[in-house]
Amino acid sequence: MNNIYFIGAGGIGMAALERYFKAQGDNVAGYDRTPTELTDSLISEGIDITFDESADAIPARYRDPADTLVVYTPAVPDTMPQLKWMRDNGFKVVKRAAVLGEVTRRSKAICFAGTHGKTTTSSMAAHMLHTSAAGCNAFLGGVLRNYNSNFLLDAASPYSVIEADEYDRSFHHLSPYIAVVTSTDPDHLDIYGTEEAYLESFTQFTRLIHPDGKLIVHTGLKFRPDAPESVKVYTYSRDEGDFHAVNIRRGNGTIVYDLRVPREIVAEGVIKDIELGVPVEINIENSIAAAAATLLTGDVTADNLRQALASFMGPKRRFEFHLREAGEHGRVIIDDYAHHPDELKASIMSVKALYPHRRLTVAFQPHLYSRTRDFAPEFAEALSLADEVVLLDIYPAREQPIAGVTSKIIFDRISCKEKHLTSKELLTKTIKNINFEILLTAGAGDINTFIPEIIEEIK
């Protein structure tokens, strides 16, 4: 089939596959609900995207089930008219994860799984491989600022780098050569129901590793790995494990460390003087996970590692600076995709470590009614670390409202004295009135789209 039609074409993960098939010479089109910067980019690259969900809006080229494959994201409901029409008319319809699974079976796939950290770690690994002689094809969950894309193509490379998404058990379609598990803090309980079921999904993920493959696991995780006996297992963290940091040096806006590694990889057992291009605390651990995965390929050298991590600019919306005014008292705006309590806490602590004597305001947009319901106390605890909090209404994404679940169930538990509950319509005005020093905007919704307006208003 040389016609590929994507339903949910504006999703970041879907976009990588669209670019992959387009690069392979296939005809690519799709539907999404609303235009975005990403859909604009895809259209400019020759991908035909419609924003009309009716079956009549499907282009003529993609209306024959004999030569058209339909790929959809699980966020799209079964009642969506285009999806229903294609199923009713005999099209082969598959989830995005199934297509990624086929990619992993045709390559040496390095798959990064975890509640959080997988976008940054997979992006770092992709950048390391892409800038080495090995190369890689990468399907990332964030737009990498080094390339202004979430997809990297090296047609001759044997490696693929995959962000392994646990939502809807999507990562169970994959066949990893090297698997990394960064974290297993409960999430997506609307899908899994219990923490035990969530943890079991990661256990199942490790069973899928190729028999001659490798597994890299963060120390201290609750889940029980169950990889094939022939798979070699390694551990990592910032301070302990087969891969860990020593001699960490911080100062003048930089973070430099030495990396302890197994002697089978480097005879001295250490790679010295690794400097982070995005110098925040959480990236010490993220970079160790990425370094472990790429070093274990045998095709990335210590010099490759140093050069890649120093030049790594990070994915968009992962600790991204939007304003850095000059001077000791210059205002700063940072945006982060953090949407789980542990991610939010890590992000806030990283900002406080960078600016220890400055006042921190956090503007947070909760993502999903179910996640807000399940983790309201934990969100409040994380936000209470800030000096001041601006809390937005819940961004619903794929969900319908849940009775009694609003941002107020977080707001009432926040302990810092200065806190504001507001709407998107009033966000810019609220922040302008605060006269902030350091502003962190956080959440997986659309809070980042207000940053240009905020900058214009405060200036």
Number of C-alpha atoms within 10 A of each C-alpha: 11 15 21 21 27 27 28 24 30 24 17 19 24 25 24 23 25 25 23 19 15 19 13 11 11 15 20 26 25 26 24 19 15 11 12 12 8 16 22 13 13 20 13 10 11 13 21 18 26 21 15 15 16 14 15 12 14 20 14 8 14 21 18 14 17 12 14 21 20 22 25 23 18 17 14 14 12 11 9 13 15 20 23 13 16 21 15 9 11 11 18 15 18 15 16 21 24 17 15 22 20 13 20 22 16 12 18 21 27 31 27 30 26 22 19 19 22 27 25 26 27 30 33 28 30 29 28 28 29 21 16 18 13 17 23 28 24 28 31 30 25 25 22 25 16 14 12 11 20 23 25 22 16 15 12 10 16 14 24 26 28 31 26 31 21 20 18 15 17 20 26 20 20 24 27 31 24 27 27 29 28 24 20 20 17 19 24 18 15 14 14 18 12 13 16 12 14 22 20 16 21 23 16 17 25 26 18 20 25 21 15 12 23 24 23 23 22 22 18 11 14 11 18 12 19 16 22 16 10 12 19 14 16 18 19 25 21 22 13 14 18 19 24 23 25 15 11 15 12 15 9 6 10 14 20 21 19 17 24 22 23 15 11 9 16 14 10 11 15 19 19 17 15 23 24 23 19 21 20 21 19 17 22 24 22 22 26 23 31 26 24 24 25 22 20 15 19 10 13 20 19 17 12 19 25 19 17 24 23 15 15 19 21 24 24 21 22 22 23 19 14 15 17 12 11 9 7 7 10 11 17 18 22 22 24 24 24 27 22 24 22 16 21 23 21 17 25 23 19 18 20 17 12 17 14 11 8 16 14 22 26 27 25 27 26 26 23 24 23 20 20 23 16 16 17 23 18 19 26 20 19 20 29 22 19 25 16 23 26 22 24 24 16 22 18 14 13 12 12 10 12 11 7 10 18 19 23 17 17 22 22 13 16 24 17 15 11 14 21 17 18 17 15 15 10 11 20 20 15 17 20 14 9 13 12 18 14 21 22 22 23 28 24 19 19 15 21 18 9 14 18 12 12 17 14 9 12 14 6
